[in-house]
């Protein structure tokens, strides 16, 4: 169960990881077979989010891009979007290159209350695998 721990600087972040290697060919944001990871916490109107994972394309697909984003549900509803998370192109169309995707960003405009932040994934072409998926959410 997720909960907040008071610290001298406010509240501690909530972090979750899903190590499972799973794939998608979806060109719109979708859950993988094991969804998430997710972090649920009580927020005010802003949070700082860190998303990271390893991604690779399972077949040679030139100009393919892999995306990870975050959807918010609960007191706030926000759909996953390309500007809210990391992405990387498939260099040279190699199916053997594992990319480390990472992004830290401020998400504002939340409705105060209990919010759930869930990582989702998409590709522009081909099939991509995502593994060692991680989310950390800091309430501000």
Buried (B, 14 or more C-beta within 10 A) or exposed (E): EBEBEEEEEEBBBBBBBBEEBBBBBBEEBBBBEEBBBBBBBBBEEEBBBBBBBBBBBEEEBEEBBBBBBBBBBBBBEBEBEEEBBBBBBBEEBEBEEEBEBBBEBEBEEBBEEBBBBBBBBBBBBBBBBBBBBBBBBBBB
